[in-house]
Amino acid sequence: MPGPAPDAPAPTATPVRVRIAPSPTGDPHVGTAYIALFNRVFARHSHPDSRFVLRIEDTDRTRSTPESEAAILRALSWLGLTWDEGPDVGGPFGPYRQSERTAIYTEHAGILIERGRAYRCFCTAERLAEVRARQLAAKQTPGYDGHCRTLAPADAAARAAAGETHVVRLAMPESGNTTFVDRLRGEITIANEQVDDQVLLKSDGFPTYHLANVVDDHLMQISHVIRAEEWLSSTPKHVVLYDAFGWTAPEWIHMPLLRNLDKSKISKRKNPVSLDYYRDAGILPEVLVNFLGLMGWSFGNEREKFTLTEMEGAFSWDKISLGGPVFDLDKLAWLNSLYLRELDDSAFLARLLAWRLGPDYLARVVPLVRERIRRLDEFVAHTSFFFVGDLDYTSVKDLVPKGRSPKDTSSVLAELVDKLDEDRDARAFTKATLEPFFRSFCEASGWKTKELFMTVRLAVTGLAATPPLFETMEVCGRELTRRRLRQCAAYLKTLKAP
């Protein structure tokens, strides 16, 4: 295999500090791995003393879970995207969970209030909803109208001391422009009147993304903020915050967003976005890293296959293309096939055993089918859906229950997956959590359990006769189950009513 590209730039003379800051509110996302990859590669390329930091943004108290945090750490470790500082390994700038740093944010919000760069806002949710409705009716861009900005600071402090519910908002400049430089895009200027007074500290005392990230990035000495381009519009708020504190801002680098084949932003409705899906579907971790490295970046010499170490050696921001990189599953499968062909038989077998043909996974499947088979050769026919990814629904009969249309069935499956993603208890994805969720969904949707359960069984397994539904879903796992439900819903949309 050829070595690094000939124009690989020399490392920098100064160590850099970069970070990834995922929110533990769901499954480990391919976008998180994408941004983590470029942060880590830049750090490793730049200087031996550079540091890659993992910080957990768990200030959304209604959605953040320890299970999600553990899944993120596990998935990034599976990919080999290890970090130098974080909640599990420690470091000199901890704690690395934002929920453990709330006193720091409260202190810094107070500093901004004292300097007149932030203010307390007592507007109720009802008033804010009315303001938004009026703005939309007038075809104005919705945003906070500054109602509490003119309150006398002493009066606002007294109301807060009396226990009145409030938030803290950033006092954005009301005129002029905010300008910053993005490494990939050059100088960007945004009129301040286009940016409303962002909430910095919520009424529950927890910070928003904007305050927490600016404070943490400064205190953790982050030198380069490398994140997705969707944060470009928020950067003026962060620039103003750095100025308000009297701090030097980091260098800004906003990576192009991952795109579906139709160029829309990658989403779970059009592409699997959970890293666990790709693990369960048999994508090798080094392949997924290689593939993510191709998202907007060029190794050079038209080379598409490379290792993480080789990418670190050849890295340069000049090789980033701002055109939206397309997350093409067919290309990912092709790349995976190249890696698989290079394995010798023993290495290939080891990968299979580590995937789903090893004793641990088989031990979960066997109890579900051992009473259903008469001979060992029937095992494969009864369990094939446990060992494949997508299913072919063209030959599956009775997907649409009697009295229902393909459109209605497609809609209920799509709604089911969305609700499944939202339900905190069902996220555990065990029989104990899935069965009450499904029964409750049937009651709310007006579908009988008999008709919906059979449709789900067919969507998940492709078969009418299977082991118990919820035990089967638990063993198949969240990612394959959700993928199949979405794929089945998409297939049903193509069918015409009889």
Secondary structure by P-SEA (a helix, b strand, c coil): cccccccccccccbbbbbbbbbbccccccaaaaaaaaaaaaaaaaccccbbbbbbbcccccccccaaaaaaaaaaaaaaccccccccccccccccccccccaaaaaaaaaaaaaaccbbbbcccaaaaaaaaaaaaaaccccccccccccccaaaaaaaaaaccbbbbbbbcccccbbbbbbccccbbbbbcccccccccccccccccaaaaaaaaaaaacccccccccccccaaaaaaaaaaaacccccbbbbccccccccccccccccccccaaaaaaacccaaaaaaaaaacccccccccccccaaaaaaaccccccccccccccaaaaaaaaaaaaaaccaaaaaaaaaaccccaaaaaaaaaacccccccccccccccccccccccccccccccccccccaaaaaaaaaaaaaaaaaccccccccaaaaaaaaaaaaaaacccaaaaaaaaaaaaccccccccaaaaaaaacaaaaaaaaaaaaaaaaacccc
